């Protein structure tokens, strides 16, 4: 028993409407200025540091993103911190807002499916975030050119562009989470608080907790302790647990993409390093391969969160 | 009513868990008819409406809207049916016209067609001067009218209105009912739900009284009056003349006479006895000041009906008054 017509009927209309709402909203403007100002601060710190220290670096341009100067963190740290905030800010009242304004039943009485409304809201949020992030990326590259005075190589552009794409995917994960909670909770304030709370737990508390849980699951071997070395089993378990957090995944991808000398994102045995030229950069393809599982993991998380929200939304009553 | 049926519900049922919100209801609405769903809050009116629109699943029974099944062909139904939800909402920061533009795009009207439809619809509900004002500044009555404009713009064959007059002042209510009558004259069928009985009585061709998920009574207001109030006519007379009441009691068909004041008499009869009563007054050379028959009021029908229903009808009726 198929239902008639396409699930995406009206999708474009919803995306355009939501996009124009986002781009003209005060909320978005505040978030954009916040991001731009903080990014500029980080960039300024990075450029000062680069001017002071680095004489010869084949990937000088990528240092723009990763170098930090006390007390400011690096650009990527700021991004990994702010992108979830932006995504949550755009998504936390997506569906419950329609409920509370009592527009939901009126819109759903038009010849569209709920699919189009929810997916349209997700796409519009993602496009909004993408626009801001692309602008930010161009800003960094442009300022880098002006202030360092060395043009970036093709590989540096490629790597930083992939970093941009991954950041958009990372934003998609948080947007899907915010959308899910906006479906679950009728009150926008509740949804915002719970999403932000979850973000705090996932980003800051979970890494600490993962270490503790790993000690319980795989207790450290006394022989390794005697040698002053971490137990491989404990380290592996801790890493597996940490990778449940999209923040960890994002961090690992960023390291692999922006630091070409990264050869592995997990623990390595000395035997595996035999014949390796330490500190030699990997080709771009190899770096992508290293980060691939993390990238796929983030995409899968975003899809999973969206699907859960979708299923709940389909079964929800539209009446106020 | 041309006899063509646009909405047909047969044994329509909606259950939440084990509780039935709507319990095997059946009704039909004809083309150009104004059909009222009346009943206390929580009697199942809105749920019925949502099932007709395919916005909530149907647990059991069959329903056809313009020949389409709302559960399987919701897009076809929603393209032809306009819906004004209970306390309709709009995007406050957008203008009235922009709100309608969004809906028009969702429906899929072409750009050229769109502007003309929007302008015509806003004009018909008297909001043409407010087309570019943000809806955030609108009063409740204006929002309801904008909701009706949306239905007009859609060119809907059926307008489904959920509590269209609740919370409106008398002036706004009168304007709204006028627009609803306008729907009928254009051949649009109207299904409206309400708990404001006297208002609804003036526009509805037929009504269905809801009670705890079932249709308790259905028919025109006059039919329901005969059914519930015992088919009696009440005639009020104000006239001079000694012994008037006694003479009026002798008119065939009069079952009771009641003095309601000085020179005022109320007759209970099984038919309209106004001609005979007038003749009597004139025959005894009394001066006739007033002669009128009471139309059966929906309020009276409703009150009487729920009085005779045993299970908790009193509390329900109070609930209605409170909400009204």
Interface residues (C-beta under 8 A of the other chain):
Chain A: X1 X3 X4 X5 X9 X10 X13 X14 X17 X21 X101 X102 X103 X105 X106 X107 X108 X109 X110 X111 X112 X113 X317 X318 X319 X320
Chain B: X46 X47 X50 X53 X55 X56 X72 X73 X74 X75 X76 X78 X79 X81 X82 X83 X84 X85 X86 X87 X88 X89 X90 X91 X92 X102 X103 X105 X106 X107 X108 X147 X150
